[in-house]
Amino acid sequence: MMKFVVGSPEQQISARMVASGELDGQQVTVHGAVHALRRLGGIAFLTLRMADGLLQCVCPPEIEPEGLGEECAVRVTGLVRPEERAPGGRELAVEGVEVLSRPAAPMPVPVAKRKLNLSLDTELSLRPVVLRAQRERAVFRIQAGLCRAFREYLTIQGFTEIHTPKIVHAGAEGGSNIFRLDYFGRKAFLAQSPQFYKQTMVGVFERVFEVAPVFRAEKHSTQRHLNEYTSLDFEMGYIRSFEEVMDMEAGFLKYAVDLLGRECSRELALLGVELPRADQIPVVRFDEAKRLAAEKYGRAIRDPFDLEPEEEHNIGHYFKEEYGADFVFVTHYPTKKRPFYAMDDPEDPRYTLSFDLLFRGLEVTTGGQRIHDYQQQVDKMLSKGMHPEEFESYLMIHKHGMPPHGGLGIGLERLTAQLCGLDNVRRASLFPRDRSRLEP
């Protein structure tokens, strides 16, 4: 007899549903992994690790299956009842346990502990199992909330989500920090940015965004860099000023803070995270920001064309002290340090109509207005020693008409790490890629 899938899945009971109290006194069936197991007076107290949290289950000896242990996958049926001492204030009085699978070996680390206190190298080497720990899991719940907020807010604002190639024929940012590869005998690269394609799609949809990986072949081993990271990108057309791009990002940040406060309160509390203020974000020019930080903290300006990490930290500290601000927009970066598609300030071509967003002293966003005029773009390329004929497909959009437009890219892992107070951006990447790590 023919069977058909009708697309009506059974509702899954979650830890949050149990904790809400709406199921008190009801019999439910849940599933998860045995996160912790302890026995007192013959009674087994098993903590079930479910998709969205922990649930305490009280199992009498006559029901406990033989061989039940930590990391067994189980399906449990029981009665929901209030219990102040249990995670979420509720527990399950077990009436039946079905063991679905058993581990072949014990865990290499006690993931049920509140803090694992592992070195970063050990933690990353054991990443597939360490991620089961509650604190580590919380980081990526929050990260998922940031991505959700980005998609929801931009969709509300009329943006269309796009998906651009990650194998490209030329780098978007220039320089040597680009991964080369053999593409069926032709030279190709891993994308540093979706820049060319998102600009192209402004001519199609006017407002576009993407959440996707980007690749930088930078030979560094710092706490703030990854060779593969996730970029939250958007591009918008018919702008009057690059400040409209900043306004859009500020709107997203306010939306994200509100969403995280509603949806991730448990994870925020577990990590001790204080949500940032995003209602009013100060704006300061690049040269003025450097001057203010140098005068306040007595550090001489060494590089007039870029911000050094210590300067970013000092600028963030200055605006936190003076204005109580967690974020600050730094605008009008020097032309010398911005990509060839950045529009120069018509009032002073030494600077660009661009910005970075600093979050608690770390750059998490780069954006600005782009050149939309064909001849201006060609001239800028030539001034930087580039060969316009190598960018024929990109220049096609300028040649055949583009509106004034701009956009930005947000480093998701940096934003997550700063928000969660992590000491290294690798802790905000599920399986980080750096100079030395290709697995797990």
C-alpha positions in Angstrom: 0.0 0.0 0.0 1.3 3.4 -0.9 2.3 5.7 1.9 2.3 9.5 1.8 4.1 12.1 3.8 1.6 14.7 4.8 3.9 17.2 6.6 2.2 17.3 10.0 5.0 16.4 12.5 4.1 15.7 16.1 4.9 18.6 18.4 8.1 18.0 20.3 8.1 18.6 24.1 10.9 21.0 25.0 12.6 21.8 28.2 11.2 25.3 28.0 7.7 24.1 27.7 8.2 22.0 30.8 9.8 24.9 32.7 6.9 27.2 31.8 4.5 25.2 34.0 1.9 24.7 31.2 2.4 20.9 31.4 2.2 20.6 35.2 0.3 17.5 36.2 0.4 16.1 32.7 2.1 12.9 31.4 4.6 13.7 28.7 7.2 11.8 26.7 10.6 13.5 26.1 13.9 12.5 24.7 17.5 13.5 25.2 20.9 12.4 26.4 21.7 11.6 30.0 23.8 14.6 31.0 24.4 13.6 34.6 23.3 10.7 36.7 23.4 10.3 40.5 21.8 7.8 42.8 20.5 8.6 46.3 18.7 6.0 48.4 18.1 3.8 45.4 16.5 6.6 43.4 18.2 7.6 40.2 18.3 11.3 39.5 19.1 11.7 35.9 19.6 15.1 34.2 18.3 14.9 30.7 20.1 17.2 28.2 17.4 18.2 25.7 17.7 20.4 22.6 17.0 23.6 24.5 17.9 22.9 28.2 18.1 20.5 31.0 15.3 18.5 32.7 15.6 16.6 36.0 14.0 13.1 35.9 13.4 11.1 39.1 13.5 7.4 38.3 12.6 4.7 40.9 14.8 1.5 40.9 12.2 -0.8 39.5 12.0 1.4 36.4 15.7 2.2 35.8 17.0 0.2 32.9 20.1 -1.9 33.3 23.3 -0.2 32.1 21.9 3.3 32.2 24.7 5.8 32.2 25.8 9.2 31.1 25.5 10.0 27.4 22.9 7.3 26.9 20.3 8.5 24.4 16.9 7.9 26.0 13.2 8.4 25.6 11.5 9.1 29.0 7.8 9.1 29.9 6.6 10.6 33.2 4.5 13.1 35.1 5.5 16.8 35.2 5.6 18.3 38.7 7.0 21.5 40.3 10.4 21.2 42.1 12.2 24.3 43.1 15.6 22.6 43.3 15.5 21.2 39.8 16.7 23.0 36.6 13.8 25.2 35.4 11.8 24.6 38.6 10.2 21.4 37.3 11.0 17.7 37.2 9.7 14.5 35.6 8.5 11.7 37.9 9.6 8.8 35.6 7.1 6.1 34.6 9.2 4.6 31.8 12.6 4.8 30.2 13.6 3.5 26.8 17.4 3.4 26.1 17.9 4.3 22.4 21.7 4.0 22.3 24.7 3.6 24.6 28.1 5.2 24.3 31.1 2.9 23.5 33.4 4.8 25.7 33.2 7.2 28.7 33.5 11.0 28.1 37.0 12.4 28.0 35.8 15.5 30.0 33.0 15.9 32.6 30.6 18.0 30.5 28.1 18.2 33.3 30.4 20.4 35.4 29.5 24.1 35.5 32.9 25.1 34.1 35.3 22.8 32.3 38.4 24.9 32.9 40.2 23.5 29.8 43.0 25.1 27.9 41.9 26.5 24.6 43.9 23.9 22.6 42.4 21.0 24.6 38.9 22.4 24.3 39.2 22.8 20.5 40.7 19.3 20.1 37.7 17.8 22.0 35.2 20.2 20.4 32.6 17.5 19.3 32.0 16.5 22.9 32.9 19.7 24.7 30.1 21.5 22.8 27.6 19.4 24.9 28.5 21.4 28.0 26.0 24.0 29.0 28.2 27.0 28.9 29.6 26.2 25.5 26.2 25.4 24.2 24.9 28.7 25.5 27.4 30.7 23.3 26.0 29.2 20.2 22.4 29.6 21.2 23.1 33.3 21.5 25.0 33.3 18.2 21.9 31.7 16.6 19.8 34.4 18.1 22.0 37.1 16.5 21.7 35.4 13.1 17.9 35.1 13.5 17.7 38.8 14.5 19.7 39.8 11.4 17.5 37.8 9.1 14.2 38.9 10.7 15.1 42.6 10.9 16.4 42.9 7.4 13.4 41.0 6.0 11.1 43.4 7.8 13.1 46.3 6.2 12.5 45.0 2.7 15.8 43.1 2.1 16.0 39.9 0.0 18.3 37.1 1.2 20.9 36.0 -1.4 23.5 33.2 -1.7 26.7 34.2 -3.5 29.7 32.0 -4.8 32.5 31.2 -2.5 34.8 30.2 -5.4 35.7 33.3 -7.3 38.1 34.5 -10.0 39.4 37.6 -8.2 39.7 38.9 -4.6 37.3 41.5 -3.4 39.7 43.1 -0.9 43.0 42.8 -2.8 46.3 42.1 -1.0 47.9 38.7 -0.3 45.5 37.4 2.2 43.6 35.2 -0.2 43.4 31.4 -0.5 44.4 30.2 -4.0 43.1 27.0 -5.5 43.2 25.0 -8.8 39.8 25.2 -10.5 40.0 22.6 -13.2 43.3 24.0 -14.3 42.4 27.7 -13.9 43.5 30.0 -11.1 40.7 30.7 -8.6 40.3 31.9 -5.0 38.1 31.4 -1.9 36.0 34.5 -1.5 37.3 37.1 1.0 33.9 38.8 0.9 30.6 38.7 -1.1 31.3 42.3 -2.0 31.1 42.2 -5.8 28.0 40.0 -5.8 26.0 41.9 -3.2 26.7 45.1 -5.1 25.6 43.4 -8.3 22.3 42.3 -6.6 21.5 45.9 -5.5 20.9 46.5 -9.2 18.4 43.6 -9.1 16.6 43.7 -5.7 17.8 47.1 -4.3 18.3 45.7 -0.8 20.0 42.4 -0.2 21.7 40.4 2.7 23.6 37.2 3.2 24.8 35.1 6.1 27.8 33.0 4.8 31.5 32.1 5.4 34.4 34.2 4.1 38.0 33.3 4.0 41.2 35.2 4.8 44.6 33.7 4.3 46.2 35.9 6.9 49.2 34.3 8.7 48.3 35.4 12.2 47.6 33.7 15.5 45.8 36.4 17.5 42.8 36.3 19.8 40.7 38.2 17.3 41.3 36.5 13.9 40.1 33.4 12.1 40.9 32.2 8.6 37.3 31.2 8.0 34.5 33.2 9.7 30.9 33.9 9.2 30.0 37.4 7.8 26.6 39.1 8.2 26.5 41.2 5.0 24.0 43.6 3.6 23.9 46.1 0.8 21.3 48.8 0.1 20.6 51.1 -2.9 19.2 54.6 -3.3 20.9 55.9 -0.2 21.5 59.6 0.3 24.4 59.1 2.7 26.5 56.3 4.2 24.9 57.3 7.5 21.8 55.4 6.3 23.8 52.2 6.3 24.8 53.0 9.9 21.2 53.7 10.8 20.2 50.3 9.4 22.9 48.5 11.5 21.8 50.4 14.6 18.3 49.3 14.0 19.4 45.7 13.7 21.4 45.9 16.9 18.4 47.2 18.8 16.3 44.4 17.4 18.9 41.8 18.3 19.3 43.0 21.9 15.5 42.9 22.3 15.3 39.4 20.8 18.2 38.0 22.9 16.6 39.5 26.1 13.3 37.6 25.3 14.6 34.4 23.8 18.0 33.7 25.4 17.5 34.9 29.0 18.6 31.5 30.4 21.8 31.4 28.3 22.6 35.1 29.1 22.3 34.4 32.8 24.4 31.2 32.6 27.2 33.2 31.0 26.7 36.3 33.1 26.2 38.4 30.0 25.0 42.0 30.3 23.3 43.1 27.1 24.8 46.2 25.6 23.0 49.5 25.1 22.1 50.0 21.4 19.6 52.8 21.6 22.0 55.6 21.0 25.4 54.9 19.3 28.0 57.8 19.3 29.6 58.7 15.9 33.1 60.1 15.7 35.5 60.8 12.8 38.6 58.6 12.5 41.1 61.3 13.1 39.1 62.8 16.0 38.8 59.3 17.6 42.5 58.8 17.5 43.2 62.2 19.0 40.7 61.8 21.8 42.1 58.4 22.8 45.7 59.6 22.5 45.1 62.6 24.8 43.0 60.7 27.3 45.3 57.6 27.7 48.7 59.1 26.8 49.4 56.8 23.9 51.2 58.4 20.9 49.7 58.0 17.5 52.0 55.7 15.5 49.9 54.8 12.4 47.9 57.8 11.0 46.1 55.6 8.5 44.6 52.8 10.6 43.5 51.9 14.1 45.8 49.6 16.1 44.1 47.1 18.4 45.1 49.1 21.5 43.7 52.2 20.0 40.4 50.4 19.3 40.4 49.3 23.0 41.1 52.9 24.2 38.4 54.4 21.9 35.9 52.0 23.2 36.9 52.7 26.8 36.7 56.4 26.2 33.1 56.3 24.9 32.1 53.9 27.7 33.5 56.3 30.3 32.2 59.5 28.7 28.8 58.4 27.3 28.1 55.0 28.8 28.2 53.6 25.2 29.0 50.0 24.4 29.1 50.7 20.6 30.8 53.6 18.7 30.8 54.3 15.0 34.2 55.5 13.7 33.8 57.2 10.3 35.9 58.7 7.4 38.7 56.2 7.3 41.7 57.3 5.2 41.5 56.4 1.5 44.9 54.7 1.7 43.5 51.9 4.0 40.1 51.3 2.4 39.3 49.0 -0.6 39.1 50.3 -4.2 35.3 50.3 -4.2 35.0 52.7 -1.2 33.7 56.2 -2.2 36.0 59.1 -1.4 34.7 62.0 0.6 34.0 64.7 -2.1 34.9 67.4 0.5 38.3 65.7 1.3 39.4 62.8 -1.0 42.0 61.8 1.5 39.2 60.2 3.5 36.4 57.8 2.5 32.6 57.8 3.2 33.2 54.7 5.3 33.0 53.5 8.9 33.8 50.8 11.4 31.7 49.8 14.4 33.6 49.2 17.6 31.9 47.0 20.2 33.5 47.2 23.7 36.8 48.2 22.1 36.9 45.7 19.2 36.1 46.3 15.5 33.1 44.1 14.5 31.9 45.8 11.4 33.3 47.5 8.3 31.0 49.4 5.9 30.4 52.5 3.9 29.2 54.0 0.6 30.5 52.4 -2.6 31.4 54.0 -5.9 28.6 53.7 -8.3 29.9 55.8 -11.3 31.8 53.7 -13.9 34.5 56.2 -14.7 35.1 57.0 -11.0 35.5 53.3 -10.3 37.9 52.7 -13.2 40.0 55.7 -12.1 40.2 54.5 -8.5 41.4 51.1 -9.7 44.1 52.7 -11.8 45.2 54.9 -8.9 45.7 51.8 -6.9 47.7 50.1 -9.6 45.0 47.7 -10.5 44.0 46.4 -13.9 40.3 47.2 -14.7 40.2 44.6 -17.5 40.6 41.9 -14.8 37.3 43.0 -13.2 35.2 43.2 -16.4 32.2 41.3 -14.9 32.2 43.4 -11.8 32.5 46.7 -13.7 29.5 45.6 -15.9 27.2 46.9 -13.2 28.8 50.3 -13.1 28.9 50.5 -16.9 25.2 49.8 -17.2 23.9 52.0 -14.4 23.9 51.7 -10.6 22.1 53.8 -7.9 24.0 55.3 -5.0 24.5 52.4 -2.6 26.4 51.1 0.4 26.6 48.3 2.8 28.6 46.5 5.5 29.9 43.2 6.8 29.7 42.1 10.4 32.0 39.5 11.8 29.6 37.1 13.6 32.2 35.4 15.7 33.7 38.6 16.9 30.3 40.0 17.7 29.5 36.8 19.6 32.8 36.8 21.5 32.5 40.4 22.6 28.9 39.9 23.7 29.6 36.8 25.7 32.9 38.1 27.2 35.0 35.4 25.6 38.8 35.7 25.7 39.3 34.4 22.2 37.3 34.5 19.0 37.9 30.8 18.5 35.5 30.1 21.4 32.8 31.7 19.3 33.4 29.4 16.3 31.9 25.9 16.4 35.0 24.4 14.6 37.5 27.2 14.1 40.0 27.3 11.3 43.3 29.0 11.9 46.8 28.5 10.7 47.2 25.2 12.6 43.8 23.7 12.8 42.0 21.8 10.1 40.1 19.4 12.4 37.9 18.5 14.1 
